[in-house]
Amino acid sequence: MRQHPSTTPVRHLTTWHIVFVIVAAAAPLSAMVGTVPLAFAAGNGAGVPAAFAFAGLILLCFAVGYAVSVRRTGGNGGFYASIADGLGRPAAVAGGYVAVLSYNAATIGLVGAQGYFTRLVLASHGIHVRWEVCALAGVALVAVLGRREITVSARLLALLMVGETGVLLVLDVAVLARHGSSALPAASFGHQATGTGLGIALMFAFVSFIGFESAALYGGEAKHPRRNVVRATYAAVLLISLFYALTSWLAVGAIGAGKVRATANEQLGNLFFVLAQDYLGTVGRIVLEVLLCTSLFAAMLALHSAANRYTQVLAADGLLPASLSARHPRYASPHRASAVQAALDVAAVAVFALAGLDPYADMTTSMLGLGTLGIIVLQAAAALSVIGLLRHGADDGVGLGQRLVAPLLALVGLTATVWLILGNYTLLTGTDSAVVGALPWTLPALALSGAGYAWWLRTARPETYRRLAGLDGDGRTAPAPAAPAAAEVSVTRPD
């Protein structure tokens, strides 16, 4: 992860820049429209808001533990650096490759969704365009933005976030205005919260947070990495969990706690559009449709940024072609990694289109399902890594609550989520295809290959091995490019 001074990224990102980027990756409007109705129908019905609140608490525990790693690694390198910190280089290389696959797969899934829904919205207004054209137009814009400095994307994402959360907040207010206190039924946090289908509801709840953890990828571009990244992670998980819990709770109130499961089964993806028509009128529904497309684009752009930064970091350490580590001479962006990621998106669109496959039922479900599973596995590994620091005697002046209790709770919750996803993978992806069902096996296969490659480097290229994951030759943290030397703390990491 070391860079020549001329390629060092410009540190312009503030805490709120990072918050907008990572909340956009979670795509709140897309989650409400696409995930919440499934959680209502297949999960515990009116108890879904409690599932979101519980998931938020578990992920807040993750953020508390993850902050230990962020402060030690300088807020750079994401899961790759975090896993190295507590579990060692072989595990880090395994995690790095899984991260590249997972974030690229999730981005490709969103490309399909953006093309699919944009085509539908345009068709509803008499404009007929093929989904491939819509998808490629989105990819082209993402490629242009990926070449520019990250603050340009952050500002655009901030604008899009205001739009997509704003329309849902207006819907929330309309429901409250019509129903008063009955819009927040006690049943959602009472007996229904632990009712049948709780496990399924929790699975969809955790899935809806994907992307919030990517703050540590932007440490190298943040003004004050250790502070900005930690604060952004806390802010993102709190904002997302409160927003999801409140909006889904008000949806239960609008429909009725006793009818929400049956209504969601009947309407599924149309549920929130029907609510918008009822409470906001035709204009409100149209606005919601348009903002769903922009929400998917925002999530695609945010995950594209995460994917190309993992690619850039691994390339800088010699784990991918070295040319992909380059940064743009003017914008300091990982422009080559961004171009390769955009090319993969184009190739995926071409393959699915030529094969006559559906952009949503085939492309989105398979790729987003794989990416989601991989990211949650990485979250669990990062939580385990924080616990692993205790075994290595690392002491950063924080208590056992942050170093052990919080990451242990997160590890238990995330491991259970992985188990739930694997046990309900056909429900998550919406298909019983044997090919799609076999995709999760690519994750352990890639992880084992990565760990094996790291062990080979240890013998064949020891100098390269010793410097993996931001470590210098003696196993200590390499100084952050823009930080004064006196401010850096050298910490011993496991081999």
QUIVEN-V857868 format. One record per residue. RES is the residue in one small letter. D_CENTER is the distance of its C-alpha to the mean C-alpha in Angstrom with 2 decimals. Layout:
res->(RES,RES)
d_center->(D_CENTER,D_CENTER)
This chain:
res->(m,r,q,h,p,s,t,t,p,v,r,h,l,t,t,w,h,i,v,f,v,i,v,a,a,a,a,p,l,s,a,m,v,g,t,v,p,l,a,f,a,a,g,n,g,a,g,v,p,a,a,f,a,f,a,g,l,i,l,l,c,f,a,v,g,y,a,v,s,v,r,r,t,g,g,n,g,g,f,y,a,s,i,a,d,g,l,g,r,p,a,a,v,a,g,g,y,v,a,v,l,s,y,n,a,a,t,i,g,l,v,g,a,q,g,y,f,t,r,l,v,l,a,s,h,g,i,h,v,r,w,e,v,c,a,l,a,g,v,a,l,v,a,v,l,g,r,r,e,i,t,v,s,a,r,l,l,a,l,l,m,v,g,e,t,g,v,l,l,v,l,d,v,a,v,l,a,r,h,g,s,s,a,l,p,a,a,s,f,g,h,q,a,t,g,t,g,l,g,i,a,l,m,f,a,f,v,s,f,i,g,f,e,s,a,a,l,y,g,g,e,a,k,h,p,r,r,n,v,v,r,a,t,y,a,a,v,l,l,i,s,l,f,y,a,l,t,s,w,l,a,v,g,a,i,g,a,g,k,v,r,a,t,a,n,e,q,l,g,n,l,f,f,v,l,a,q,d,y,l,g,t,v,g,r,i,v,l,e,v,l,l,c,t,s,l,f,a,a,m,l,a,l,h,s,a,a,n,r,y,t,q,v,l,a,a,d,g,l,l,p,a,s,l,s,a,r,h,p,r,y,a,s,p,h,r,a,s,a,v,q,a,a,l,d,v,a,a,v,a,v,f,a,l,a,g,l,d,p,y,a,d,m,t,t,s,m,l,g,l,g,t,l,g,i,i,v,l,q,a,a,a,a,l,s,v,i,g,l,l,r,h,g,a,d,d,g,v,g,l,g,q,r,l,v,a,p,l,l,a,l,v,g,l,t,a,t,v,w,l,i,l,g,n,y,t,l,l,t,g,t,d,s,a,v,v,g,a,l,p,w,t,l,p,a,l,a,l,s,g,a,g,y,a,w,w,l,r,t,a,r,p,e,t,y,r,r,l,a,g,l,d,g,d,g,r,t,a,p,a,p,a,a,p,a,a,a,e,v,s,v,t,r,p,d)
d_center->(21.74,25.04,25.86,29.21,29.91,30.20,26.63,25.16,22.47,23.72,22.41,22.02,18.70,19.31,17.30,16.89,15.93,12.90,12.22,12.48,10.14,7.14,8.43,8.89,5.38,5.62,8.98,11.44,14.33,12.94,11.94,15.46,17.22,15.74,14.62,17.02,20.15,19.32,18.83,22.14,23.92,22.96,22.06,24.25,24.96,25.73,24.09,20.49,20.26,21.18,18.47,15.86,17.87,18.07,14.38,14.03,16.89,15.59,12.31,14.70,16.72,13.90,13.57,17.38,17.68,15.00,17.04,19.93,18.28,17.05,20.64,22.11,20.18,20.41,16.76,16.27,14.95,11.73,12.02,15.01,17.04,16.11,17.19,20.24,21.20,21.97,22.19,23.72,23.44,23.58,20.62,18.75,19.70,18.66,15.18,15.07,16.07,13.69,10.76,12.52,13.02,9.68,7.82,11.17,11.52,8.44,9.82,13.21,12.51,11.64,14.78,16.78,15.72,16.45,19.75,20.69,20.32,21.75,24.70,25.27,25.31,27.63,29.82,30.28,31.89,34.06,32.12,31.61,29.32,27.93,24.23,24.25,25.56,22.91,20.10,21.86,22.51,18.82,18.29,21.34,20.19,16.84,19.07,21.37,18.82,17.21,20.78,21.30,20.41,16.99,18.79,19.74,16.24,15.54,18.71,18.03,14.61,16.56,19.13,16.93,15.19,18.76,19.74,17.23,17.35,21.03,22.07,20.61,22.32,25.48,25.27,24.87,27.93,29.88,29.38,30.49,33.42,34.67,34.30,34.45,33.64,33.65,30.33,28.79,30.34,30.81,30.30,26.49,26.69,29.91,31.03,28.48,25.54,26.71,28.11,27.78,24.33,22.56,20.72,19.41,18.41,16.51,14.64,13.59,12.89,10.44,8.74,8.56,6.52,3.24,1.61,5.24,6.23,6.41,9.63,11.86,11.55,13.60,16.33,18.73,18.63,18.84,22.32,22.24,19.38,20.01,20.46,17.98,14.92,15.98,16.88,13.73,11.68,14.43,14.71,11.15,11.27,14.86,14.55,11.90,13.90,17.17,16.36,15.26,18.21,20.70,20.05,20.06,23.12,24.91,24.27,26.03,28.78,29.21,29.60,31.32,30.19,32.67,31.66,27.87,27.42,30.10,29.03,25.42,26.90,29.09,26.78,23.24,21.32,24.24,24.16,22.71,24.75,27.81,27.12,26.75,30.03,31.75,30.76,30.21,32.40,32.05,30.84,28.04,26.99,27.14,25.06,22.38,22.52,22.28,19.41,17.43,17.87,16.88,13.73,12.73,13.92,11.99,8.60,10.24,11.47,8.46,6.79,10.50,10.94,8.53,10.25,13.63,13.48,13.03,15.85,17.90,17.76,18.81,21.42,22.82,23.45,25.18,22.75,22.27,24.90,25.87,26.02,22.23,22.23,24.21,23.33,24.95,28.32,28.00,24.36,23.18,20.08,19.14,20.89,21.89,18.52,17.31,20.38,19.86,16.33,17.92,20.81,18.75,17.48,21.15,22.34,20.07,21.37,24.86,24.71,23.54,25.96,28.88,28.39,28.65,25.43,23.70,20.63,18.97,20.73,20.52,18.02,15.07,15.58,16.20,13.54,10.59,12.14,12.44,8.99,7.71,10.71,10.35,7.10,8.94,12.03,10.90,10.18,13.64,15.15,14.20,15.83,18.75,19.10,19.78,22.38,23.74,24.75,27.47,29.02,29.39,30.99,28.62,29.57,27.76,29.64,27.13,28.18,27.50,25.50,22.70,23.33,23.97,23.82,20.36,18.58,20.88,19.96,16.23,17.20,19.33,16.87,14.06,16.84,18.19,14.96,15.03,18.67,18.19,15.85,18.40,21.21,19.95,18.27,20.70,19.83,16.06,16.88,20.03,22.31,24.68,24.94,25.87,24.06,20.68,21.52,22.17,18.88,17.45,20.46,19.13,16.74,19.70,21.88,19.77,19.30,23.07,23.87,21.92,23.67,26.91,26.61,26.09,29.23,31.07,30.22,31.58,34.94,35.11,33.44,33.51,33.08,29.79,28.68,29.64,27.49,24.20,21.09,22.87,25.95,29.46,32.36,33.22,29.83,29.08,26.32,26.98,27.55,24.93,26.35,26.90,27.77,31.43,32.53,34.00,30.74,29.08,29.35,29.98,28.61,29.45,26.75,27.33,28.39)
